[in-house]
Amino acid sequence: MSGELHGPYTYVVLPRVEGRTRTVYVPAGTADVVRRGAAVSAQVRTALEEISVINIELLSRGELA
């Protein structure tokens, strides 16, 4: 084959819904925005997990009403 090479392409994989993941193409012009959004989402998820651990500990001590 001849011609221009294609790619690289950026995709985002969305969480499972009804047992299936969904992969969505991200246009090159929006890839950086999507990457930043994914990074922020991961930070939020981590913070929520840490809060949940603290809440479980407080509940087990009876310190959370």
CHARMM-style PDB file with segment names, atoms N, HN, CA, C and O in Angstrom:
ATOM      1  N   MET     1       0.834  -1.181   0.000  1.00  0.00      PROA
ATOM      2  CA  MET     1       0.000   0.000   0.000  1.00  0.00      PROA
ATOM      3  C   MET     1       0.879   1.245   0.000  1.00  0.00      PROA
ATOM      4  O   MET     1       1.959   1.257   0.591  1.00  0.00      PROA
ATOM      5  N   SER     2       0.425   2.244  -0.640  1.00  0.00      PROA
ATOM      6  HN  SER     2      -0.452   2.234  -1.120  1.00  0.00      PROA
ATOM      7  CA  SER     2       1.154   3.497  -0.641  1.00  0.00      PROA
ATOM      8  C   SER     2       0.243   4.602  -0.135  1.00  0.00      PROA
ATOM      9  O   SER     2      -0.971   4.428  -0.029  1.00  0.00      PROA
ATOM     10  N   GLY     3       0.838   5.721   0.169  1.00  0.00      PROA
ATOM     11  HN  GLY     3       1.825   5.862   0.082  1.00  0.00      PROA
ATOM     12  CA  GLY     3       0.050   6.841   0.670  1.00  0.00      PROA
ATOM     13  C   GLY     3       0.491   7.221   2.061  1.00  0.00      PROA
ATOM     14  O   GLY     3       1.476   6.705   2.590  1.00  0.00      PROA
ATOM     15  N   GLU     4      -0.259   8.133   2.637  1.00  0.00      PROA
ATOM     16  HN  GLU     4      -1.059   8.552   2.207  1.00  0.00      PROA
ATOM     17  CA  GLU     4       0.092   8.612   3.980  1.00  0.00      PROA
ATOM     18  C   GLU     4      -0.214   7.571   5.037  1.00  0.00      PROA
ATOM     19  O   GLU     4      -1.156   6.785   4.926  1.00  0.00      PROA
ATOM     20  N   LEU     5       0.612   7.596   6.060  1.00  0.00      PROA
ATOM     21  HN  LEU     5       1.377   8.234   6.150  1.00  0.00      PROA
ATOM     22  CA  LEU     5       0.345   6.721   7.198  1.00  0.00      PROA
ATOM     23  C   LEU     5      -0.805   7.302   8.001  1.00  0.00      PROA
ATOM     24  O   LEU     5      -1.028   8.512   7.999  1.00  0.00      PROA
ATOM     25  N   HSD     6      -1.511   6.457   8.668  1.00  0.00      PROA
ATOM     26  HN  HSD     6      -1.330   5.473   8.670  1.00  0.00      PROA
ATOM     27  CA  HSD     6      -2.647   6.882   9.468  1.00  0.00      PROA
ATOM     28  C   HSD     6      -2.301   6.791  10.942  1.00  0.00      PROA
ATOM     29  O   HSD     6      -1.461   5.987  11.347  1.00  0.00      PROA
ATOM     30  N   GLY     7      -2.952   7.618  11.736  1.00  0.00      PROA
ATOM     31  HN  GLY     7      -3.634   8.271  11.408  1.00  0.00      PROA
ATOM     32  CA  GLY     7      -2.784   7.548  13.187  1.00  0.00      PROA
ATOM     33  C   GLY     7      -1.659   8.429  13.649  1.00  0.00      PROA
ATOM     34  O   GLY     7      -1.089   9.151  12.831  1.00  0.00      PROA
ATOM     35  N   PRO     8      -1.315   8.412  14.889  1.00  0.00      PROA
ATOM     36  CA  PRO     8      -1.992   7.621  15.915  1.00  0.00      PROA
ATOM     37  C   PRO     8      -3.356   8.215  16.252  1.00  0.00      PROA
ATOM     38  O   PRO     8      -3.589   9.412  16.087  1.00  0.00      PROA
ATOM     39  N   TYR     9      -4.233   7.369  16.719  1.00  0.00      PROA
ATOM     40  HN  TYR     9      -4.044   6.397  16.853  1.00  0.00      PROA
ATOM     41  CA  TYR     9      -5.575   7.787  17.087  1.00  0.00      PROA
ATOM     42  C   TYR     9      -5.733   7.697  18.593  1.00  0.00      PROA
ATOM     43  O   TYR     9      -5.088   6.879  19.249  1.00  0.00      PROA
ATOM     44  N   THR    10      -6.580   8.530  19.123  1.00  0.00      PROA
ATOM     45  HN  THR    10      -7.103   9.195  18.589  1.00  0.00      PROA
ATOM     46  CA  THR    10      -6.857   8.510  20.556  1.00  0.00      PROA
ATOM     47  C   THR    10      -8.280   8.012  20.775  1.00  0.00      PROA
ATOM     48  O   THR    10      -9.218   8.426  20.093  1.00  0.00      PROA
ATOM     49  N   TYR    11      -8.411   7.123  21.735  1.00  0.00      PROA
ATOM     50  HN  TYR    11      -7.649   6.787  22.289  1.00  0.00      PROA
ATOM     51  CA  TYR    11      -9.716   6.588  22.108  1.00  0.00      PROA
ATOM     52  C   TYR    11      -9.869   6.694  23.613  1.00  0.00      PROA
ATOM     53  O   TYR    11      -8.881   6.687  24.346  1.00  0.00      PROA
ATOM     54  N   VAL    12     -11.093   6.790  24.066  1.00  0.00      PROA
ATOM     55  HN  VAL    12     -11.896   6.795  23.470  1.00  0.00      PROA
ATOM     56  CA  VAL    12     -11.383   6.740  25.492  1.00  0.00      PROA
ATOM     57  C   VAL    12     -12.273   5.513  25.699  1.00  0.00      PROA
ATOM     58  O   VAL    12     -13.214   5.271  24.944  1.00  0.00      PROA
ATOM     59  N   VAL    13     -11.948   4.749  26.740  1.00  0.00      PROA
ATOM     60  HN  VAL    13     -11.183   4.946  27.353  1.00  0.00      PROA
ATOM     61  CA  VAL    13     -12.741   3.570  27.072  1.00  0.00      PROA
ATOM     62  C   VAL    13     -13.643   3.934  28.231  1.00  0.00      PROA
ATOM     63  O   VAL    13     -13.170   4.304  29.306  1.00  0.00      PROA
ATOM     64  N   LEU    14     -14.944   3.828  28.011  1.00  0.00      PROA
ATOM     65  HN  LEU    14     -15.328   3.528  27.138  1.00  0.00      PROA
ATOM     66  CA  LEU    14     -15.933   4.183  29.011  1.00  0.00      PROA
ATOM     67  C   LEU    14     -16.271   2.960  29.858  1.00  0.00      PROA
ATOM     68  O   LEU    14     -16.141   1.827  29.394  1.00  0.00      PROA
ATOM     69  N   PRO    15     -16.701   3.184  31.094  1.00  0.00      PROA
ATOM     70  CA  PRO    15     -17.004   2.057  31.992  1.00  0.00      PROA
ATOM     71  C   PRO    15     -18.095   1.147  31.434  1.00  0.00      PROA
ATOM     72  O   PRO    15     -18.860   1.504  30.538  1.00  0.00      PROA
ATOM     73  N   ARG    16     -18.120  -0.026  32.008  1.00  0.00      PROA
ATOM     74  HN  ARG    16     -17.499  -0.316  32.736  1.00  0.00      PROA
ATOM     75  CA  ARG    16     -19.109  -1.028  31.591  1.00  0.00      PROA
ATOM     76  C   ARG    16     -20.531  -0.561  31.862  1.00  0.00      PROA
ATOM     77  O   ARG    16     -20.848  -0.063  32.943  1.00  0.00      PROA
ATOM     78  N   VAL    17     -21.363  -0.731  30.874  1.00  0.00      PROA
ATOM     79  HN  VAL    17     -21.106  -1.135  29.996  1.00  0.00      PROA
ATOM     80  CA  VAL    17     -22.796  -0.492  31.011  1.00  0.00      PROA
ATOM     81  C   VAL    17     -23.466  -1.744  30.448  1.00  0.00      PROA
ATOM     82  O   VAL    17     -23.228  -2.127  29.303  1.00  0.00      PROA
ATOM     83  N   GLU    18     -24.296  -2.368  31.260  1.00  0.00      PROA
ATOM     84  HN  GLU    18     -24.489  -2.057  32.190  1.00  0.00      PROA
ATOM     85  CA  GLU    18     -24.949  -3.605  30.857  1.00  0.00      PROA
ATOM     86  C   GLU    18     -23.919  -4.646  30.421  1.00  0.00      PROA
ATOM     87  O   GLU    18     -24.140  -5.389  29.464  1.00  0.00      PROA
ATOM     88  N   GLY    19     -22.778  -4.691  31.142  1.00  0.00      PROA
ATOM     89  HN  GLY    19     -22.599  -4.087  31.919  1.00  0.00      PROA
ATOM     90  CA  GLY    19     -21.765  -5.710  30.872  1.00  0.00      PROA
ATOM     91  C   GLY    19     -20.820  -5.427  29.720  1.00  0.00      PROA
ATOM     92  O   GLY    19     -19.969  -6.261  29.409  1.00  0.00      PROA
ATOM     93  N   ARG    20     -20.943  -4.283  29.083  1.00  0.00      PROA
ATOM     94  HN  ARG    20     -21.634  -3.605  29.335  1.00  0.00      PROA
ATOM     95  CA  ARG    20     -20.100  -3.983  27.929  1.00  0.00      PROA
ATOM     96  C   ARG    20     -19.369  -2.663  28.118  1.00  0.00      PROA
ATOM     97  O   ARG    20     -19.937  -1.691  28.616  1.00  0.00      PROA
ATOM     98  N   THR    21     -18.100  -2.640  27.715  1.00  0.00      PROA
ATOM     99  HN  THR    21     -17.638  -3.429  27.311  1.00  0.00      PROA
ATOM    100  CA  THR    21     -17.380  -1.376  27.692  1.00  0.00      PROA
ATOM    101  C   THR    21     -17.635  -0.717  26.340  1.00  0.00      PROA
ATOM    102  O   THR    21     -18.006  -1.372  25.366  1.00  0.00      PROA
ATOM    103  N   ARG    22     -17.426   0.581  26.312  1.00  0.00      PROA
ATOM    104  HN  ARG    22     -17.124   1.112  27.103  1.00  0.00      PROA
ATOM    105  CA  ARG    22     -17.615   1.327  25.067  1.00  0.00      PROA
ATOM    106  C   ARG    22     -16.345   2.102  24.781  1.00  0.00      PROA
ATOM    107  O   ARG    22     -15.832   2.799  25.656  1.00  0.00      PROA
ATOM    108  N   THR    23     -15.837   1.989  23.577  1.00  0.00      PROA
ATOM    109  HN  THR    23     -16.254   1.422  22.866  1.00  0.00      PROA
ATOM    110  CA  THR    23     -14.654   2.713  23.147  1.00  0.00      PROA
ATOM    111  C   THR    23     -15.086   3.804  22.179  1.00  0.00      PROA
ATOM    112  O   THR    23     -15.791   3.548  21.203  1.00  0.00      PROA
ATOM    113  N   VAL    24     -14.644   5.040  22.472  1.00  0.00      PROA
ATOM    114  HN  VAL    24     -14.071   5.248  23.265  1.00  0.00      PROA
ATOM    115  CA  VAL    24     -15.063   6.187  21.670  1.00  0.00      PROA
ATOM    116  C   VAL    24     -13.832   6.883  21.097  1.00  0.00      PROA
ATOM    117  O   VAL    24     -12.880   7.164  21.824  1.00  0.00      PROA
ATOM    118  N   TYR    25     -13.852   7.155  19.814  1.00  0.00      PROA
ATOM    119  HN  TYR    25     -14.626   6.926  19.224  1.00  0.00      PROA
ATOM    120  CA  TYR    25     -12.781   7.888  19.155  1.00  0.00      PROA
ATOM    121  C   TYR    25     -12.772   9.334  19.630  1.00  0.00      PROA
ATOM    122  O   TYR    25     -13.823   9.965  19.748  1.00  0.00      PROA
ATOM    123  N   VAL    26     -11.576   9.855  19.902  1.00  0.00      PROA
ATOM    124  HN  VAL    26     -10.722   9.343  19.806  1.00  0.00      PROA
ATOM    125  CA  VAL    26     -11.420  11.248  20.323  1.00  0.00      PROA
ATOM    126  C   VAL    26     -10.655  11.990  19.225  1.00  0.00      PROA
ATOM    127  O   VAL    26      -9.509  11.644  18.936  1.00  0.00      PROA
ATOM    128  N   PRO    27     -11.259  12.985  18.620  1.00  0.00      PROA
ATOM    129  CA  PRO    27     -10.558  13.743  17.579  1.00  0.00      PROA
ATOM    130  C   PRO    27      -9.264  14.367  18.130  1.00  0.00      PROA
ATOM    131  O   PRO    27      -9.202  14.751  19.298  1.00  0.00      PROA
ATOM    132  N   ALA    28      -8.263  14.460  17.298  1.00  0.00      PROA
ATOM    133  HN  ALA    28      -8.313  14.148  16.349  1.00  0.00      PROA
ATOM    134  CA  ALA    28      -6.952  14.958  17.715  1.00  0.00      PROA
ATOM    135  C   ALA    28      -7.042  16.327  18.381  1.00  0.00      PROA
ATOM    136  O   ALA    28      -6.306  16.596  19.330  1.00  0.00      PROA
ATOM    137  N   GLY    29      -7.909  17.175  17.912  1.00  0.00      PROA
ATOM    138  HN  GLY    29      -8.507  16.956  17.141  1.00  0.00      PROA
ATOM    139  CA  GLY    29      -8.037  18.529  18.459  1.00  0.00      PROA
ATOM    140  C   GLY    29      -8.574  18.580  19.877  1.00  0.00      PROA
ATOM    141  O   GLY    29      -8.412  19.589  20.563  1.00  0.00      PROA
ATOM    142  N   THR    30      -9.205  17.518  20.323  1.00  0.00      PROA
ATOM    143  HN  THR    30      -9.338  16.698  19.766  1.00  0.00      PROA
ATOM    144  CA  THR    30      -9.766  17.498  21.679  1.00  0.00      PROA
ATOM    145  C   THR    30      -9.061  16.500  22.593  1.00  0.00      PROA
ATOM    146  O   THR    30      -9.435  16.357  23.757  1.00  0.00      PROA
ATOM    147  N   ALA    31      -8.058  15.819  22.085  1.00  0.00      PROA
ATOM    148  HN  ALA    31      -7.754  15.935  21.140  1.00  0.00      PROA
ATOM    149  CA  ALA    31      -7.393  14.766  22.855  1.00  0.00      PROA
ATOM    150  C   ALA    31      -6.786  15.294  24.160  1.00  0.00      PROA
ATOM    151  O   ALA    31      -6.902  14.643  25.198  1.00  0.00      PROA
ATOM    152  N   ASP    32      -6.145  16.462  24.120  1.00  0.00      PROA
ATOM    153  HN  ASP    32      -6.051  16.991  23.276  1.00  0.00      PROA
ATOM    154  CA  ASP    32      -5.535  17.001  25.349  1.00  0.00      PROA
ATOM    155  C   ASP    32      -6.590  17.333  26.397  1.00  0.00      PROA
ATOM    156  O   ASP    32      -6.379  17.092  27.586  1.00  0.00      PROA
ATOM    157  N   VAL    33      -7.705  17.874  25.974  1.00  0.00      PROA
ATOM    158  HN  VAL    33      -7.876  18.070  25.008  1.00  0.00      PROA
ATOM    159  CA  VAL    33      -8.792  18.200  26.906  1.00  0.00      PROA
ATOM    160  C   VAL    33      -9.333  16.919  27.534  1.00  0.00      PROA
ATOM    161  O   VAL    33      -9.591  16.874  28.736  1.00  0.00      PROA
ATOM    162  N   VAL    34      -9.502  15.886  26.724  1.00  0.00      PROA
ATOM    163  HN  VAL    34      -9.292  15.922  25.747  1.00  0.00      PROA
ATOM    164  CA  VAL    34     -10.007  14.606  27.232  1.00  0.00      PROA
ATOM    165  C   VAL    34      -9.001  13.995  28.207  1.00  0.00      PROA
ATOM    166  O   VAL    34      -9.394  13.457  29.242  1.00  0.00      PROA
ATOM    167  N   ARG    35      -7.716  14.072  27.889  1.00  0.00      PROA
ATOM    168  HN  ARG    35      -7.397  14.509  27.048  1.00  0.00      PROA
ATOM    169  CA  ARG    35      -6.687  13.544  28.806  1.00  0.00      PROA
ATOM    170  C   ARG    35      -6.723  14.267  30.153  1.00  0.00      PROA
ATOM    171  O   ARG    35      -6.645  13.635  31.206  1.00  0.00      PROA
ATOM    172  N   ARG    36      -6.841  15.591  30.110  1.00  0.00      PROA
ATOM    173  HN  ARG    36      -6.904  16.105  29.255  1.00  0.00      PROA
ATOM    174  CA  ARG    36      -6.914  16.360  31.371  1.00  0.00      PROA
ATOM    175  C   ARG    36      -8.166  16.000  32.157  1.00  0.00      PROA
ATOM    176  O   ARG    36      -8.120  15.856  33.378  1.00  0.00      PROA
ATOM    177  N   GLY    37      -9.275  15.856  31.459  1.00  0.00      PROA
ATOM    178  HN  GLY    37      -9.313  15.973  30.467  1.00  0.00      PROA
ATOM    179  CA  GLY    37     -10.515  15.464  32.128  1.00  0.00      PROA
ATOM    180  C   GLY    37     -10.409  14.092  32.760  1.00  0.00      PROA
ATOM    181  O   GLY    37     -10.905  13.874  33.865  1.00  0.00      PROA
ATOM    182  N   ALA    38      -9.767  13.168  32.070  1.00  0.00      PROA
ATOM    183  HN  ALA    38      -9.363  13.346  31.173  1.00  0.00      PROA
ATOM    184  CA  ALA    38      -9.577  11.818  32.616  1.00  0.00      PROA
ATOM    185  C   ALA    38      -8.682  11.858  33.846  1.00  0.00      PROA
ATOM    186  O   ALA    38      -8.925  11.134  34.811  1.00  0.00      PROA
ATOM    187  N   ALA    39      -7.651  12.697  33.822  1.00  0.00      PROA
ATOM    188  HN  ALA    39      -7.454  13.286  33.038  1.00  0.00      PROA
ATOM    189  CA  ALA    39      -6.752  12.821  34.979  1.00  0.00      PROA
ATOM    190  C   ALA    39      -7.495  13.395  36.177  1.00  0.00      PROA
ATOM    191  O   ALA    39      -7.322  12.915  37.298  1.00  0.00      PROA
ATOM    192  N   VAL    40      -8.317  14.413  35.958  1.00  0.00      PROA
ATOM    193  HN  VAL    40      -8.457  14.803  35.047  1.00  0.00      PROA
ATOM    194  CA  VAL    40      -9.104  15.003  37.043  1.00  0.00      PROA
ATOM    195  C   VAL    40     -10.088  13.976  37.581  1.00  0.00      PROA
ATOM    196  O   VAL    40     -10.274  13.875  38.793  1.00  0.00      PROA
ATOM    197  N   SER    41     -10.711  13.226  36.707  1.00  0.00      PROA
ATOM    198  HN  SER    41     -10.560  13.308  35.722  1.00  0.00      PROA
ATOM    199  CA  SER    41     -11.660  12.194  37.115  1.00  0.00      PROA
ATOM    200  C   SER    41     -10.971  11.145  37.993  1.00  0.00      PROA
ATOM    201  O   SER    41     -11.539  10.697  38.990  1.00  0.00      PROA
ATOM    202  N   ALA    42      -9.762  10.759  37.627  1.00  0.00      PROA
ATOM    203  HN  ALA    42      -9.301  11.123  36.818  1.00  0.00      PROA
ATOM    204  CA  ALA    42      -9.013   9.792  38.427  1.00  0.00      PROA
ATOM    205  C   ALA    42      -8.670  10.360  39.799  1.00  0.00      PROA
ATOM    206  O   ALA    42      -8.719   9.641  40.797  1.00  0.00      PROA
ATOM    207  N   GLN    43      -8.324  11.642  39.857  1.00  0.00      PROA
ATOM    208  HN  GLN    43      -8.284  12.226  39.047  1.00  0.00      PROA
ATOM    209  CA  GLN    43      -8.030  12.281  41.148  1.00  0.00      PROA
ATOM    210  C   GLN    43      -9.267  12.322  42.030  1.00  0.00      PROA
ATOM    211  O   GLN    43      -9.180  12.075  43.233  1.00  0.00      PROA
ATOM    212  N   VAL    44     -10.402  12.629  41.452  1.00  0.00      PROA
ATOM    213  HN  VAL    44     -10.473  12.830  40.475  1.00  0.00      PROA
ATOM    214  CA  VAL    44     -11.661  12.671  42.213  1.00  0.00      PROA
ATOM    215  C   VAL    44     -11.992  11.281  42.736  1.00  0.00      PROA
ATOM    216  O   VAL    44     -12.375  11.123  43.895  1.00  0.00      PROA
ATOM    217  N   ARG    45     -11.845  10.279  41.883  1.00  0.00      PROA
ATOM    218  HN  ARG    45     -11.534  10.407  40.941  1.00  0.00      PROA
ATOM    219  CA  ARG    45     -12.120   8.896  42.290  1.00  0.00      PROA
ATOM    220  C   ARG    45     -11.225   8.482  43.452  1.00  0.00      PROA
ATOM    221  O   ARG    45     -11.694   7.849  44.398  1.00  0.00      PROA
ATOM    222  N   THR    46      -9.946   8.833  43.392  1.00  0.00      PROA
ATOM    223  HN  THR    46      -9.565   9.347  42.624  1.00  0.00      PROA
ATOM    224  CA  THR    46      -9.012   8.512  44.465  1.00  0.00      PROA
ATOM    225  C   THR    46      -9.412   9.217  45.760  1.00  0.00      PROA
ATOM    226  O   THR    46      -9.400   8.605  46.828  1.00  0.00      PROA
ATOM    227  N   ALA    47      -9.764  10.489  45.671  1.00  0.00      PROA
ATOM    228  HN  ALA    47      -9.775  10.985  44.803  1.00  0.00      PROA
ATOM    229  CA  ALA    47     -10.180  11.244  46.858  1.00  0.00      PROA
ATOM    230  C   ALA    47     -11.433  10.633  47.480  1.00  0.00      PROA
ATOM    231  O   ALA    47     -11.525  10.521  48.703  1.00  0.00      PROA
ATOM    232  N   LEU    48     -12.393  10.238  46.651  1.00  0.00      PROA
ATOM    233  HN  LEU    48     -12.318  10.330  45.658  1.00  0.00      PROA
ATOM    234  CA  LEU    48     -13.614   9.624  47.173  1.00  0.00      PROA
ATOM    235  C   LEU    48     -13.334   8.282  47.850  1.00  0.00      PROA
ATOM    236  O   LEU    48     -13.957   7.952  48.859  1.00  0.00      PROA
ATOM    237  N   GLU    49     -12.405   7.517  47.301  1.00  0.00      PROA
ATOM    238  HN  GLU    49     -11.898   7.785  46.481  1.00  0.00      PROA
ATOM    239  CA  GLU    49     -12.020   6.257  47.933  1.00  0.00      PROA
ATOM    240  C   GLU    49     -11.390   6.510  49.301  1.00  0.00      PROA
ATOM    241  O   GLU    49     -11.666   5.786  50.257  1.00  0.00      PROA
ATOM    242  N   GLU    50     -10.545   7.536  49.394  1.00  0.00      PROA
ATOM    243  HN  GLU    50     -10.321   8.124  48.618  1.00  0.00      PROA
ATOM    244  CA  GLU    50      -9.913   7.872  50.674  1.00  0.00      PROA
ATOM    245  C   GLU    50     -10.965   8.337  51.691  1.00  0.00      PROA
ATOM    246  O   GLU    50     -10.901   7.970  52.865  1.00  0.00      PROA
ATOM    247  N   ILE    51     -11.918   9.132  51.246  1.00  0.00      PROA
ATOM    248  HN  ILE    51     -11.970   9.430  50.293  1.00  0.00      PROA
ATOM    249  CA  ILE    51     -12.986   9.590  52.134  1.00  0.00      PROA
ATOM    250  C   ILE    51     -13.814   8.404  52.614  1.00  0.00      PROA
ATOM    251  O   ILE    51     -14.201   8.348  53.781  1.00  0.00      PROA
ATOM    252  N   SER    52     -14.086   7.464  51.726  1.00  0.00      PROA
ATOM    253  HN  SER    52     -13.772   7.510  50.778  1.00  0.00      PROA
ATOM    254  CA  SER    52     -14.857   6.282  52.104  1.00  0.00      PROA
ATOM    255  C   SER    52     -14.137   5.464  53.173  1.00  0.00      PROA
ATOM    256  O   SER    52     -14.771   4.971  54.106  1.00  0.00      PROA
ATOM    257  N   VAL    53     -12.833   5.316  53.045  1.00  0.00      PROA
ATOM    258  HN  VAL    53     -12.318   5.716  52.287  1.00  0.00      PROA
ATOM    259  CA  VAL    53     -12.053   4.581  54.049  1.00  0.00      PROA
ATOM    260  C   VAL    53     -12.150   5.284  55.402  1.00  0.00      PROA
ATOM    261  O   VAL    53     -12.329   4.633  56.432  1.00  0.00      PROA
ATOM    262  N   ILE    54     -12.034   6.596  55.400  1.00  0.00      PROA
ATOM    263  HN  ILE    54     -11.889   7.125  54.564  1.00  0.00      PROA
ATOM    264  CA  ILE    54     -12.133   7.372  56.645  1.00  0.00      PROA
ATOM    265  C   ILE    54     -13.532   7.221  57.241  1.00  0.00      PROA
ATOM    266  O   ILE    54     -13.668   7.004  58.445  1.00  0.00      PROA
ATOM    267  N   ASN    55     -14.569   7.331  56.415  1.00  0.00      PROA
ATOM    268  HN  ASN    55     -14.459   7.507  55.437  1.00  0.00      PROA
ATOM    269  CA  ASN    55     -15.937   7.199  56.906  1.00  0.00      PROA
ATOM    270  C   ASN    55     -16.203   5.821  57.498  1.00  0.00      PROA
ATOM    271  O   ASN    55     -16.863   5.710  58.531  1.00  0.00      PROA
ATOM    272  N   ILE    56     -15.703   4.784  56.864  1.00  0.00      PROA
ATOM    273  HN  ILE    56     -15.167   4.874  56.025  1.00  0.00      PROA
ATOM    274  CA  ILE    56     -15.877   3.419  57.389  1.00  0.00      PROA
ATOM    275  C   ILE    56     -15.201   3.298  58.749  1.00  0.00      PROA
ATOM    276  O   ILE    56     -15.756   2.692  59.665  1.00  0.00      PROA
ATOM    277  N   GLU    57     -14.019   3.864  58.884  1.00  0.00      PROA
ATOM    278  HN  GLU    57     -13.569   4.357  58.139  1.00  0.00      PROA
ATOM    279  CA  GLU    57     -13.324   3.836  60.174  1.00  0.00      PROA
ATOM    280  C   GLU    57     -14.122   4.595  61.240  1.00  0.00      PROA
ATOM    281  O   GLU    57     -14.291   4.108  62.358  1.00  0.00      PROA
ATOM    282  N   LEU    58     -14.602   5.764  60.896  1.00  0.00      PROA
ATOM    283  HN  LEU    58     -14.465   6.159  59.988  1.00  0.00      PROA
ATOM    284  CA  LEU    58     -15.390   6.554  61.861  1.00  0.00      PROA
ATOM    285  C   LEU    58     -16.678   5.841  62.233  1.00  0.00      PROA
ATOM    286  O   LEU    58     -17.077   5.863  63.397  1.00  0.00      PROA
ATOM    287  N   LEU    59     -17.338   5.212  61.271  1.00  0.00      PROA
ATOM    288  HN  LEU    59     -17.015   5.194  60.325  1.00  0.00      PROA
ATOM    289  CA  LEU    59     -18.547   4.454  61.563  1.00  0.00      PROA
ATOM    290  C   LEU    59     -18.260   3.280  62.498  1.00  0.00      PROA
ATOM    291  O   LEU    59     -19.030   3.007  63.418  1.00  0.00      PROA
ATOM    292  N   SER    60     -17.159   2.599  62.255  1.00  0.00      PROA
ATOM    293  HN  SER    60     -16.534   2.821  61.507  1.00  0.00      PROA
ATOM    294  CA  SER    60     -16.823   1.436  63.094  1.00  0.00      PROA
ATOM    295  C   SER    60     -16.496   1.866  64.529  1.00  0.00      PROA
ATOM    296  O   SER    60     -16.681   1.083  65.460  1.00  0.00      PROA
ATOM    297  N   ARG    61     -16.023   3.075  64.714  1.00  0.00      PROA
ATOM    298  HN  ARG    61     -15.873   3.711  63.957  1.00  0.00      PROA
ATOM    299  CA  ARG    61     -15.744   3.608  66.055  1.00  0.00      PROA
ATOM    300  C   ARG    61     -16.979   4.233  66.683  1.00  0.00      PROA
ATOM    301  O   ARG    61     -16.961   4.571  67.867  1.00  0.00      PROA
ATOM    302  N   GLY    62     -18.047   4.394  65.919  1.00  0.00      PROA
ATOM    303  HN  GLY    62     -18.062   4.120  64.958  1.00  0.00      PROA
ATOM    304  CA  GLY    62     -19.241   5.052  66.419  1.00  0.00      PROA
ATOM    305  C   GLY    62     -19.105   6.550  66.521  1.00  0.00      PROA
ATOM    306  O   GLY    62     -19.844   7.199  67.261  1.00  0.00      PROA
ATOM    307  N   GLU    63     -18.151   7.110  65.769  1.00  0.00      PROA
ATOM    308  HN  GLU    63     -17.551   6.583  65.168  1.00  0.00      PROA
ATOM    309  CA  GLU    63     -17.886   8.547  65.843  1.00  0.00      PROA
ATOM    310  C   GLU    63     -18.578   9.335  64.732  1.00  0.00      PROA
ATOM    311  O   GLU    63     -18.451  10.557  64.664  1.00  0.00      PROA
ATOM    312  N   LEU    64     -19.288   8.658  63.889  1.00  0.00      PROA
ATOM    313  HN  LEU    64     -19.392   7.664  63.945  1.00  0.00      PROA
ATOM    314  CA  LEU    64     -19.972   9.345  62.799  1.00  0.00      PROA
ATOM    315  C   LEU    64     -21.468   9.140  62.986  1.00  0.00      PROA
ATOM    316  O   LEU    64     -21.974   8.019  62.922  1.00  0.00      PROA
ATOM    317  N   ALA    65     -22.156  10.240  63.215  1.00  0.00      PROA
ATOM    318  HN  ALA    65     -21.745  11.150  63.267  1.00  0.00      PROA
ATOM    319  CA  ALA    65     -23.596  10.141  63.519  1.00  0.00      PROA
ATOM    320  C   ALA    65     -24.418  10.114  62.256  1.00  0.00      PROA
ATOM    321  OT1 ALA    65     -25.645  10.034  62.320  1.00  0.00      PROA
TER     322      ALA     65
END
